[in-house]
Amino acid sequence: MRFYKKLYISPSLQKKKRQIVWRLKMGKAVPFVYVITLAEQNDLMNIYQGLILKQPYYRKNPPFVLGIADSYSAALELVQQILMDIHDKTGNYDIRSFCM
C-alpha cells in the first residue's frame, strides 16, 4: 500500500498513526478506521472501511491512501479538507497531479 507523504488523519487517530499505517501496510485488520484512497480510473476519491482492504484484490492492486479517519462522517470531512487544500494551492481540483 502506498501513502500520501502528507497523510490526512483524523485528530483522534494522531497518536495511533504509526500503528495504523503499519497495520495497513502489513495487510492486518484495521476495523475501526475508514481509509480515503485515490480512485484508479478517474480523478476522484474512494472511502473504504478498513476491513475491506484485507481482500486479496487490494494485495495485488494496492490503493494510494490519502487519509485515514475514525468514522465515515470524519472521512467525509477529510475529503472536503483535501479538496479545499487542493483548490487553495492549485486553483483547480486535479487530485492526481497534486498528490503524486
CNS distance restraints for C-alpha pairs under 8 A (distance, minus, plus):
assign (resid   1 and name CA) (resid  24 and name CA) 7.29 0.50 0.50
assign (resid   1 and name CA) (resid  25 and name CA) 5.50 0.50 0.50
assign (resid   1 and name CA) (resid  59 and name CA) 7.94 0.50 0.50
assign (resid   1 and name CA) (resid  62 and name CA) 4.71 0.50 0.50
assign (resid   1 and name CA) (resid  63 and name CA) 5.85 0.50 0.50
assign (resid   1 and name CA) (resid  64 and name CA) 6.52 0.50 0.50
assign (resid   1 and name CA) (resid  65 and name CA) 7.47 0.50 0.50
assign (resid   2 and name CA) (resid  25 and name CA) 7.98 0.50 0.50
assign (resid   2 and name CA) (resid  62 and name CA) 6.93 0.50 0.50
assign (resid   2 and name CA) (resid  63 and name CA) 6.49 0.50 0.50
assign (resid   2 and name CA) (resid  64 and name CA) 4.86 0.50 0.50
assign (resid   2 and name CA) (resid  65 and name CA) 6.12 0.50 0.50
assign (resid   3 and name CA) (resid   7 and name CA) 6.78 0.50 0.50
assign (resid   3 and name CA) (resid  64 and name CA) 5.60 0.50 0.50
assign (resid   3 and name CA) (resid  65 and name CA) 4.66 0.50 0.50
assign (resid   3 and name CA) (resid  66 and name CA) 6.31 0.50 0.50
assign (resid   4 and name CA) (resid  64 and name CA) 7.00 0.50 0.50
assign (resid   4 and name CA) (resid  65 and name CA) 5.97 0.50 0.50
assign (resid   4 and name CA) (resid  66 and name CA) 5.16 0.50 0.50
assign (resid   4 and name CA) (resid  67 and name CA) 7.79 0.50 0.50
assign (resid   4 and name CA) (resid  99 and name CA) 6.65 0.50 0.50
assign (resid   4 and name CA) (resid 100 and name CA) 7.87 0.50 0.50
assign (resid   7 and name CA) (resid  65 and name CA) 7.67 0.50 0.50
assign (resid   7 and name CA) (resid  66 and name CA) 5.57 0.50 0.50
assign (resid   7 and name CA) (resid  67 and name CA) 5.39 0.50 0.50
assign (resid   7 and name CA) (resid  68 and name CA) 7.72 0.50 0.50
assign (resid   8 and name CA) (resid  66 and name CA) 6.20 0.50 0.50
assign (resid   8 and name CA) (resid  67 and name CA) 4.26 0.50 0.50
assign (resid   8 and name CA) (resid  68 and name CA) 6.34 0.50 0.50
assign (resid   8 and name CA) (resid  78 and name CA) 6.95 0.50 0.50
assign (resid   8 and name CA) (resid  82 and name CA) 7.80 0.50 0.50
assign (resid   9 and name CA) (resid  13 and name CA) 6.62 0.50 0.50
assign (resid   9 and name CA) (resid  14 and name CA) 6.65 0.50 0.50
assign (resid   9 and name CA) (resid  17 and name CA) 7.72 0.50 0.50
assign (resid   9 and name CA) (resid  67 and name CA) 5.40 0.50 0.50
assign (resid   9 and name CA) (resid  68 and name CA) 4.79 0.50 0.50
assign (resid   9 and name CA) (resid  69 and name CA) 5.78 0.50 0.50
assign (resid   9 and name CA) (resid  78 and name CA) 7.61 0.50 0.50
assign (resid  10 and name CA) (resid  14 and name CA) 6.67 0.50 0.50
assign (resid  10 and name CA) (resid  68 and name CA) 6.50 0.50 0.50
assign (resid  10 and name CA) (resid  69 and name CA) 4.90 0.50 0.50
assign (resid  10 and name CA) (resid  70 and name CA) 6.45 0.50 0.50
assign (resid  10 and name CA) (resid  74 and name CA) 6.89 0.50 0.50
assign (resid  10 and name CA) (resid  75 and name CA) 7.98 0.50 0.50
assign (resid  10 and name CA) (resid  78 and name CA) 7.56 0.50 0.50
assign (resid  12 and name CA) (resid  70 and name CA) 7.28 0.50 0.50
assign (resid  13 and name CA) (resid  17 and name CA) 5.99 0.50 0.50
assign (resid  13 and name CA) (resid  69 and name CA) 7.30 0.50 0.50
assign (resid  13 and name CA) (resid  70 and name CA) 6.87 0.50 0.50
assign (resid  16 and name CA) (resid  20 and name CA) 6.09 0.50 0.50
assign (resid  17 and name CA) (resid  21 and name CA) 6.07 0.50 0.50
assign (resid  18 and name CA) (resid  22 and name CA) 6.03 0.50 0.50
assign (resid  19 and name CA) (resid  23 and name CA) 6.13 0.50 0.50
assign (resid  20 and name CA) (resid  24 and name CA) 6.18 0.50 0.50
assign (resid  20 and name CA) (resid  30 and name CA) 7.21 0.50 0.50
assign (resid  21 and name CA) (resid  25 and name CA) 6.14 0.50 0.50
assign (resid  22 and name CA) (resid  26 and name CA) 6.15 0.50 0.50
assign (resid  23 and name CA) (resid  27 and name CA) 6.16 0.50 0.50
assign (resid  23 and name CA) (resid  28 and name CA) 4.96 0.50 0.50
assign (resid  23 and name CA) (resid  29 and name CA) 7.04 0.50 0.50
assign (resid  23 and name CA) (resid  30 and name CA) 6.92 0.50 0.50
assign (resid  24 and name CA) (resid  28 and name CA) 5.91 0.50 0.50
assign (resid  24 and name CA) (resid  29 and name CA) 7.47 0.50 0.50
assign (resid  24 and name CA) (resid  30 and name CA) 7.06 0.50 0.50
assign (resid  24 and name CA) (resid  53 and name CA) 7.95 0.50 0.50
assign (resid  27 and name CA) (resid  53 and name CA) 7.47 0.50 0.50
assign (resid  27 and name CA) (resid  54 and name CA) 5.88 0.50 0.50
assign (resid  27 and name CA) (resid  59 and name CA) 7.61 0.50 0.50
assign (resid  28 and name CA) (resid  54 and name CA) 6.95 0.50 0.50
assign (resid  29 and name CA) (resid  50 and name CA) 6.96 0.50 0.50
assign (resid  29 and name CA) (resid  51 and name CA) 5.64 0.50 0.50
assign (resid  29 and name CA) (resid  54 and name CA) 6.63 0.50 0.50
assign (resid  30 and name CA) (resid  50 and name CA) 5.03 0.50 0.50
assign (resid  30 and name CA) (resid  51 and name CA) 5.82 0.50 0.50
assign (resid  31 and name CA) (resid  49 and name CA) 7.00 0.50 0.50
assign (resid  31 and name CA) (resid  50 and name CA) 5.14 0.50 0.50
assign (resid  31 and name CA) (resid  51 and name CA) 5.16 0.50 0.50
assign (resid  32 and name CA) (resid  49 and name CA) 7.83 0.50 0.50
assign (resid  32 and name CA) (resid  50 and name CA) 6.78 0.50 0.50
assign (resid  32 and name CA) (resid  70 and name CA) 6.41 0.50 0.50
assign (resid  32 and name CA) (resid  71 and name CA) 7.69 0.50 0.50
assign (resid  33 and name CA) (resid  49 and name CA) 6.21 0.50 0.50
assign (resid  33 and name CA) (resid  50 and name CA) 5.31 0.50 0.50
assign (resid  33 and name CA) (resid  68 and name CA) 6.64 0.50 0.50
assign (resid  33 and name CA) (resid  69 and name CA) 5.62 0.50 0.50
assign (resid  33 and name CA) (resid  70 and name CA) 4.71 0.50 0.50
assign (resid  33 and name CA) (resid  71 and name CA) 6.37 0.50 0.50
assign (resid  34 and name CA) (resid  47 and name CA) 6.51 0.50 0.50
assign (resid  34 and name CA) (resid  48 and name CA) 5.49 0.50 0.50
assign (resid  34 and name CA) (resid  49 and name CA) 4.46 0.50 0.50
assign (resid  34 and name CA) (resid  50 and name CA) 5.37 0.50 0.50
assign (resid  34 and name CA) (resid  68 and name CA) 5.78 0.50 0.50
assign (resid  34 and name CA) (resid  69 and name CA) 5.10 0.50 0.50
assign (resid  34 and name CA) (resid  70 and name CA) 6.09 0.50 0.50
assign (resid  34 and name CA) (resid  71 and name CA) 6.13 0.50 0.50
assign (resid  34 and name CA) (resid  72 and name CA) 6.36 0.50 0.50
assign (resid  34 and name CA) (resid  75 and name CA) 6.50 0.50 0.50
assign (resid  35 and name CA) (resid  47 and name CA) 5.61 0.50 0.50
assign (resid  35 and name CA) (resid  48 and name CA) 5.18 0.50 0.50
assign (resid  35 and name CA) (resid  49 and name CA) 6.25 0.50 0.50
assign (resid  35 and name CA) (resid  50 and name CA) 6.19 0.50 0.50
assign (resid  35 and name CA) (resid  65 and name CA) 6.82 0.50 0.50
assign (resid  35 and name CA) (resid  66 and name CA) 7.77 0.50 0.50
assign (resid  35 and name CA) (resid  67 and name CA) 5.93 0.50 0.50
assign (resid  35 and name CA) (resid  68 and name CA) 4.68 0.50 0.50
assign (resid  35 and name CA) (resid  69 and name CA) 6.42 0.50 0.50
assign (resid  35 and name CA) (resid  75 and name CA) 7.46 0.50 0.50
assign (resid  36 and name CA) (resid  45 and name CA) 6.57 0.50 0.50
assign (resid  36 and name CA) (resid  46 and name CA) 5.63 0.50 0.50
assign (resid  36 and name CA) (resid  47 and name CA) 4.59 0.50 0.50
assign (resid  36 and name CA) (resid  48 and name CA) 6.51 0.50 0.50
assign (resid  36 and name CA) (resid  65 and name CA) 5.86 0.50 0.50
assign (resid  36 and name CA) (resid  66 and name CA) 5.53 0.50 0.50
assign (resid  36 and name CA) (resid  67 and name CA) 4.89 0.50 0.50
assign (resid  36 and name CA) (resid  68 and name CA) 6.10 0.50 0.50
assign (resid  36 and name CA) (resid  69 and name CA) 7.91 0.50 0.50
assign (resid  36 and name CA) (resid  75 and name CA) 6.91 0.50 0.50
assign (resid  36 and name CA) (resid  79 and name CA) 7.51 0.50 0.50
assign (resid  37 and name CA) (resid  45 and name CA) 5.51 0.50 0.50
assign (resid  37 and name CA) (resid  46 and name CA) 5.18 0.50 0.50
assign (resid  37 and name CA) (resid  47 and name CA) 6.41 0.50 0.50
assign (resid  37 and name CA) (resid  48 and name CA) 7.81 0.50 0.50
assign (resid  37 and name CA) (resid  63 and name CA) 6.18 0.50 0.50
assign (resid  37 and name CA) (resid  64 and name CA) 5.43 0.50 0.50
assign (resid  37 and name CA) (resid  65 and name CA) 4.37 0.50 0.50
assign (resid  37 and name CA) (resid  66 and name CA) 5.36 0.50 0.50
assign (resid  37 and name CA) (resid  67 and name CA) 7.03 0.50 0.50
assign (resid  38 and name CA) (resid  43 and name CA) 7.46 0.50 0.50
assign (resid  38 and name CA) (resid  44 and name CA) 6.26 0.50 0.50
assign (resid  38 and name CA) (resid  45 and name CA) 4.60 0.50 0.50
assign (resid  38 and name CA) (resid  46 and name CA) 6.25 0.50 0.50
assign (resid  38 and name CA) (resid  63 and name CA) 6.95 0.50 0.50
assign (resid  38 and name CA) (resid  64 and name CA) 5.60 0.50 0.50
assign (resid  38 and name CA) (resid  65 and name CA) 6.55 0.50 0.50
assign (resid  38 and name CA) (resid  66 and name CA) 6.79 0.50 0.50
assign (resid  38 and name CA) (resid  96 and name CA) 7.81 0.50 0.50
assign (resid  39 and name CA) (resid  43 and name CA) 6.58 0.50 0.50
assign (resid  39 and name CA) (resid  44 and name CA) 5.33 0.50 0.50
assign (resid  39 and name CA) (resid  45 and name CA) 5.00 0.50 0.50
assign (resid  39 and name CA) (resid  46 and name CA) 5.81 0.50 0.50
assign (resid  39 and name CA) (resid  63 and name CA) 7.94 0.50 0.50
assign (resid  40 and name CA) (resid  63 and name CA) 7.90 0.50 0.50
assign (resid  43 and name CA) (resid  94 and name CA) 6.72 0.50 0.50
assign (resid  43 and name CA) (resid  95 and name CA) 6.03 0.50 0.50
assign (resid  43 and name CA) (resid  96 and name CA) 6.43 0.50 0.50
assign (resid  44 and name CA) (resid  95 and name CA) 7.33 0.50 0.50
assign (resid  45 and name CA) (resid  79 and name CA) 7.78 0.50 0.50
assign (resid  47 and name CA) (resid  72 and name CA) 7.97 0.50 0.50
assign (resid  47 and name CA) (resid  75 and name CA) 7.15 0.50 0.50
assign (resid  48 and name CA) (resid  52 and name CA) 6.58 0.50 0.50
assign (resid  48 and name CA) (resid  53 and name CA) 7.54 0.50 0.50
assign (resid  49 and name CA) (resid  53 and name CA) 7.61 0.50 0.50
assign (resid  50 and name CA) (resid  54 and name CA) 7.81 0.50 0.50
assign (resid  51 and name CA) (resid  55 and name CA) 7.98 0.50 0.50
assign (resid  53 and name CA) (resid  58 and name CA) 5.77 0.50 0.50
assign (resid  53 and name CA) (resid  59 and name CA) 7.94 0.50 0.50
assign (resid  54 and name CA) (resid  58 and name CA) 6.85 0.50 0.50
assign (resid  54 and name CA) (resid  59 and name CA) 7.46 0.50 0.50
assign (resid  55 and name CA) (resid  59 and name CA) 7.10 0.50 0.50
assign (resid  56 and name CA) (resid  60 and name CA) 6.65 0.50 0.50
assign (resid  57 and name CA) (resid  61 and name CA) 5.98 0.50 0.50
assign (resid  58 and name CA) (resid  62 and name CA) 4.92 0.50 0.50
assign (resid  58 and name CA) (resid  63 and name CA) 6.90 0.50 0.50
assign (resid  67 and name CA) (resid  75 and name CA) 7.80 0.50 0.50
assign (resid  67 and name CA) (resid  78 and name CA) 7.10 0.50 0.50
assign (resid  68 and name CA) (resid  75 and name CA) 7.07 0.50 0.50
assign (resid  69 and name CA) (resid  74 and name CA) 5.66 0.50 0.50
assign (resid  69 and name CA) (resid  75 and name CA) 5.06 0.50 0.50
assign (resid  69 and name CA) (resid  78 and name CA) 7.51 0.50 0.50
assign (resid  70 and name CA) (resid  74 and name CA) 6.40 0.50 0.50
assign (resid  70 and name CA) (resid  75 and name CA) 7.36 0.50 0.50
assign (resid  71 and name CA) (resid  75 and name CA) 6.19 0.50 0.50
assign (resid  72 and name CA) (resid  76 and name CA) 6.33 0.50 0.50
assign (resid  73 and name CA) (resid  77 and name CA) 6.37 0.50 0.50
assign (resid  74 and name CA) (resid  78 and name CA) 6.24 0.50 0.50
assign (resid  75 and name CA) (resid  79 and name CA) 6.21 0.50 0.50
assign (resid  76 and name CA) (resid  80 and name CA) 6.30 0.50 0.50
assign (resid  77 and name CA) (resid  81 and name CA) 6.19 0.50 0.50
assign (resid  78 and name CA) (resid  82 and name CA) 6.02 0.50 0.50
assign (resid  79 and name CA) (resid  83 and name CA) 6.20 0.50 0.50
assign (resid  80 and name CA) (resid  84 and name CA) 6.14 0.50 0.50
assign (resid  81 and name CA) (resid  85 and name CA) 6.08 0.50 0.50
assign (resid  82 and name CA) (resid  86 and name CA) 6.17 0.50 0.50
assign (resid  83 and name CA) (resid  87 and name CA) 6.14 0.50 0.50
assign (resid  83 and name CA) (resid  93 and name CA) 6.59 0.50 0.50
assign (resid  83 and name CA) (resid  95 and name CA) 7.84 0.50 0.50
assign (resid  84 and name CA) (resid  88 and name CA) 6.02 0.50 0.50
assign (resid  85 and name CA) (resid  89 and name CA) 6.15 0.50 0.50
assign (resid  86 and name CA) (resid  90 and name CA) 5.86 0.50 0.50
assign (resid  86 and name CA) (resid  91 and name CA) 7.32 0.50 0.50
assign (resid  86 and name CA) (resid  92 and name CA) 6.93 0.50 0.50
assign (resid  86 and name CA) (resid  93 and name CA) 6.02 0.50 0.50
assign (resid  86 and name CA) (resid  94 and name CA) 7.44 0.50 0.50
assign (resid  86 and name CA) (resid  95 and name CA) 6.98 0.50 0.50
assign (resid  86 and name CA) (resid  98 and name CA) 6.71 0.50 0.50
assign (resid  87 and name CA) (resid  91 and name CA) 4.60 0.50 0.50
assign (resid  87 and name CA) (resid  92 and name CA) 4.94 0.50 0.50
assign (resid  87 and name CA) (resid  93 and name CA) 5.61 0.50 0.50
assign (resid  90 and name CA) (resid  98 and name CA) 7.85 0.50 0.50
assign (resid  94 and name CA) (resid  98 and name CA) 6.38 0.50 0.50
assign (resid  95 and name CA) (resid  99 and name CA) 6.08 0.50 0.50
assign (resid  96 and name CA) (resid 100 and name CA) 5.81 0.50 0.50
